[in-house]
Amino acid sequence: MIENESGEITLLLTASHVSMRLSDETLEDISDDLDEAREETSGSKFADTVKNTVLDKVENMLNKQVNYPTENIERITWEDGRMIFTMEDGGEAWDGIWVGDDSVLESFSEDDAIEFIQEFETVKAAGQ
């Protein structure tokens, strides 16, 4: 498991998949903000119920992770300051995902990325 340099995103490797999600710290910060928003009332029970339903759905969505089966990832490389996840079908995983103004795949340190890639190669070789 590695986190990007800002600590917002976690990349996780298991024998069966590679996952990307918001880091535990980021989720905790967001949860605190959502809890504060839930405590604020508008004076309208209906409006507060709708607001809290929406906040619950947002929080639930943010707690999800995106998984790609390890077997579907052909290779991971570090090129020009970014990780590239090349899929078996030739596409790229997570290309176009941004955190603020930065590409998520450019937000990991080179050392962490190379270590992650080496671990992926070990896992991939063991599965073949």
FENDAWO-V147192 format. One record per residue. N is the residue number from 0. SS is DSSP state (H for helix, E for strand, C for the rest). PHI is phi in radians with two decimals (none if undefined). OMEGA is omega in whole degrees, 0 to 359 (* if undefined). Layout:
N_SS_PHI_OMEGA ; N_SS_PHI_OMEGA
This chain:
0_C_none_174 ; 1_E_-2.32_174 ; 2_E_-2.01_176 ; 3_C_-1.22_188 ; 4_C_-1.09_179 ; 5_C_-1.50_179 ; 6_C_1.37_183 ; 7_C_-1.56_187 ; 8_E_-2.13_176 ; 9_E_-2.00_175 ; 10_E_-1.99_186 ; 11_E_-2.12_178 ; 12_E_-2.05_170 ; 13_C_-2.20_180 ; 14_C_-1.12_185 ; 15_C_-1.80_183 ; 16_E_-2.79_171 ; 17_E_-2.01_183 ; 18_E_-2.17_173 ; 19_E_-2.20_179 ; 20_E_-2.70_172 ; 21_E_-1.18_181 ; 22_C_-1.19_178 ; 23_H_-1.01_180 ; 24_H_-1.10_179 ; 25_H_-1.11_179 ; 26_H_-1.09_179 ; 27_H_-1.13_178 ; 28_H_-1.07_180 ; 29_H_-1.14_179 ; 30_H_-1.05_177 ; 31_H_-1.07_179 ; 32_H_-1.11_180 ; 33_H_-1.18_177 ; 34_H_-1.07_177 ; 35_H_-1.10_180 ; 36_H_-1.14_179 ; 37_H_-1.15_182 ; 38_H_-1.26_179 ; 39_C_-1.29_180 ; 40_C_-1.98_182 ; 41_C_-1.75_185 ; 42_C_1.67_178 ; 43_C_-1.99_181 ; 44_H_-1.04_180 ; 45_H_-1.10_180 ; 46_H_-1.08_179 ; 47_H_-1.16_178 ; 48_H_-1.13_178 ; 49_H_-1.09_180 ; 50_H_-1.01_182 ; 51_H_-1.16_176 ; 52_H_-1.12_179 ; 53_H_-1.10_180 ; 54_H_-1.09_177 ; 55_H_-1.08_180 ; 56_H_-1.17_177 ; 57_H_-1.08_180 ; 58_H_-1.08_178 ; 59_H_-1.10_180 ; 60_H_-1.11_182 ; 61_H_-1.20_179 ; 62_C_-1.44_179 ; 63_C_-1.44_173 ; 64_C_-2.25_178 ; 65_E_-1.77_183 ; 66_E_-1.98_169 ; 67_E_-2.19_177 ; 68_E_-1.04_180 ; 69_H_-0.97_181 ; 70_H_-1.13_180 ; 71_H_-1.54_178 ; 72_E_-1.68_181 ; 73_E_-1.24_182 ; 74_E_-2.84_172 ; 75_E_-2.17_179 ; 76_E_-2.30_174 ; 77_E_-2.01_183 ; 78_E_-2.39_176 ; 79_C_0.89_176 ; 80_C_1.38_179 ; 81_E_-2.57_174 ; 82_E_-1.45_177 ; 83_E_-2.18_179 ; 84_E_-1.79_181 ; 85_E_-1.61_182 ; 86_E_-1.49_179 ; 87_C_-1.01_181 ; 88_C_-1.49_178 ; 89_C_1.63_178 ; 90_C_-1.33_178 ; 91_E_-2.05_176 ; 92_E_-1.42_175 ; 93_C_1.09_175 ; 94_C_-1.23_179 ; 95_C_1.65_175 ; 96_C_-1.63_185 ; 97_E_-2.15_169 ; 98_E_-2.06_187 ; 99_C_1.14_181 ; 100_C_-1.66_186 ; 101_E_-1.97_173 ; 102_E_-1.17_179 ; 103_H_-0.98_184 ; 104_H_-1.25_175 ; 105_H_-1.72_188 ; 106_C_-1.66_178 ; 107_C_-1.69_177 ; 108_C_-1.24_180 ; 109_H_-1.05_181 ; 110_H_-1.07_179 ; 111_H_-1.10_181 ; 112_H_-1.09_181 ; 113_H_-1.13_177 ; 114_H_-1.10_178 ; 115_H_-1.08_180 ; 116_H_-1.07_179 ; 117_H_-1.08_178 ; 118_H_-1.13_178 ; 119_H_-1.04_180 ; 120_H_-1.05_177 ; 121_H_-1.14_180 ; 122_H_-1.11_181 ; 123_H_-1.10_180 ; 124_H_-1.14_180 ; 125_H_-1.19_181 ; 126_C_-1.48_183 ; 127_C_-1.69_*
